[in-house]
């Protein structure tokens, strides 16, 4: 198997873990001042960029930009669903699952050949 098909998926999975913590991890610390939260989040996001940028560059050799973006959004929603339940203690309700399923359904349209 060509690693250019697989590497972007793995790299985007890990990068989205970093980005989810960068954006939403601070919600567990509502009393922390923004002047602390912002640079900490930037520091975490740095590692996201170190993976996401090469992932899209490698992925662009075998996927279209639309496919890469759709893939990234599906991964983001999947990572966020797990994060929100296990880290933030949120409850996923049926409407959240349906909204996430709609995003995942976008993958069908992005990757299906419509010749």
Buried (B, 14 or more C-beta within 10 A) or exposed (E): EEEEEEBBBEBBBBBBBBBBBBBBBBEEEEEEEEEEBEEBBEEBBEBBEBBBEBBBEBBBEBBEEEBBBBBBBBBBBBBBBEBBEEBEEBEEEEEBEEEBEEBBEBBEEBEEEEE
